[in-house]
Amino acid sequence: MIAAGFVDFQITWRGDVYAGAPQSSSAAKFGTLGINFRARKARDEAEWGEGAREAELRSARGHQRLS
């Protein structure tokens, strides 16, 4: 998402969307989840660069910003 120029990426919901489906056991075996996310397009390259640096730091620390 960041490489496409988006910033403020957040996972807003995650859940087991395959619960009760015929192939739910296969999905569970692979840890498959559904997510909703949001992000916005950076206003300019400077803001995009700030977002990319922030994401790099979170990744290096093993953190993920969740709502």
N, C-alpha and C positions, 0 to 999 in steps of 0.2 A: 504494500500500500504506500509506503513511504517513497519507494523508487518511482511510483506513479505520480508523486507530487502531493500526496495527502498528508495531513497532520492531525493530531488529536485523535488517533485511532483508539477506540475502546471496544472491548467486548461487553455488550450490555446484557446479554442473556446466554446461557448455555444449558442444554438439557438433552435427555435421552429421547430423541425424536423417533427412534425405531422401536420403542417399548410397545409390545403388543403386535408388532408386524410379523409376518410369516418368517422373515429372515433375521429376527431380532437377535438370536443367539450368535449369528455370524458377525453382526455389527458389534455386539458386546465384546466378542473375542478380540476384535481389533481396536476396541476403545473408541468407537465412532460416536461422536456427539454432534449435535446441531448447534450453531451459534447465530446470534444476531450481533451485528457490529455497526458502529457509526464512525465516520471520519469526515473531514472537510478538506476541500482543496486549499492549499496554502495561498495566501494573498500575493506573495511575491517570493523570489528566490531566497531572500534573507530569512523569511519565516520558515520556508521549507528546510533550509540548512539547519536552523535551530531545532526543528522537529527531528531531523535525521540524527543530530548529535545526541539529543535526549534519548531517542530510541536505542542508539548504540550503547549509551551508558547503562540503561535499564537491562539491555541484553547481556552486557558484560557482568552485571551483578546478578543475573538470573531472575530479574523481576519482570512482572507483566502488570500493566495498569488495568485494573478492572473496576467496573462500576457496580 
